[in-house]
Amino acid sequence: MTTDSPSNDISFADVATAASSLRDAGLPVTLDALREALPAGASPAIARHLRTWRAEQAAPPVVAPAVLPAALAADLAEWARQHAEQAGAGPRAALAEREREIDEALSEAERLENERAAFEAEADSAALARDAAQAVADERQEEIERLMAELRDARQIAMDALVGKAKDQLAIEGKDAQLLDLRGQLERSVSASSAQSDARLAAEMELIGATTARDSLALEVKDLQAQLAAAKSDRGALRMELEKLRAKAK
């Protein structure tokens, strides 16, 4: 920047050149020194230009780096450490609590998993036992149905046998009634023949025929009685067999 005075010919360049020469010569750059080096009568302008030159030549102040004393640095480091510990105490405690909760949750999850595995094993065992019991129950149900069918067949056979024996019994009882009736007729015939001597021969012949018929009928009755006894024996055997089947069915 160049500043020219309106009242004289001394310019800023002249002042700057003279000031630089004095500085380079190792001389102090003062107003008096510049007055001697420059024409007289220009003191106000010289003073003004000198101030401007000094402002331009002034170097920015050098700021020394801030160096903390060792004791202060140690105290500051200790303070920072304590502050960090105090500031981190809460988060560390919270983190420790979270880790403890996580450990407890993991332990609980492991316990529940073990219980679930045990329950599944028990369920599998119970299912196997249930299937085995169901198989045994099915076998027993089939056996019961088979025995019931056999019992029904045995009851039907026994009933048919009893009906047959009853029919035989009725037939035998009918023969006995005929024999009694024949005997009555024979007795009446004998009584009548004794009263009628003239008809004795005829009566005797009738008696012989009746006797023959009676004997034949008696033999038939004996045979029927033997059949009845056999039927009764068979009926007793059937009753015993029926009782056995009933006991087996129970």
Sequence and secondary structure as in RCSB ss.txt:
>XXXX:A:sequence
MTTDSPSNDISFADVATAASSLRDAGLPVTLDALREALPAGASPAIARHLRTWRAEQAAPPVVAPAVLPAALAAD
LAEWARQHAEQAGAGPRAALAEREREIDEALSEAERLENERAAFEAEADSAALARDAAQAVADERQEEIERLMAE
LRDARQIAMDALVGKAKDQLAIEGKDAQLLDLRGQLERSVSASSAQSDARLAAEMELIGATTARDSLALEVKDLQ
AQLAAAKSDRGALRMELEKLRAKAK
>XXXX:A:secstr
   B SSSS BHHHHHHHHHHHHHTT    HHHHHHHS TT HHHHHHHHHHHHHHH            HHHHHH
HHHHHHHHHHHHHHHHHHHHHHHHHHHHHHHHHHHHHHHHHHHHHHHHHHHHHHHHHHHHHHHHHHHHHHHHHHH
HHHHHHHHHHHHHHHHHHHHHHHHHHHHHHHHHHHHHHHHHHHHH STTHHHHHHHHHHHHHHHHHHHHHHHHHH
HHHHHHHHHHHHHHHHHHHHHHHH 
